[in-house]
């Protein structure tokens, strides 16, 4: 009678000593995803191509292209109609400060890039006719949407926009910018 009790005791000791599996770690509650804003979609304007490129960051600014249109012979504003020297191109952009301080947005730094490597600055006169910003402070984590207007030669095949922001504090030298394809 002692043998069966001894065997059972030995088996229980073996099981308790190392033949058991370690208990599973307590389940950690899964992190709740951050809530997101619901922003209504905007309708593209006639002739405008909706651009689906991912946002890019330069300095402390995030840039996103929403739409693009070129080949426009003239523009009409609230007080003027003006013919292009070549053709007008318009880029609808969404910008956002990604820093805790104000950032300066300068439309004059944003360049259109042609297939042959030429670059074009915004047309100040057209920006004024269309009442679009030229240089504005962008508050901490503020988002803005507007157009950039260019007057480019008729033969220019625009392929990208180069976004340029002020370099972050401590950076050495100016930013070279980030290109976003438009086609």
Order of alpha helices (4+ residues) and beta strands (2+ residues): alpha-beta-beta-beta-beta-beta-beta-beta-alpha-beta-beta-beta-beta
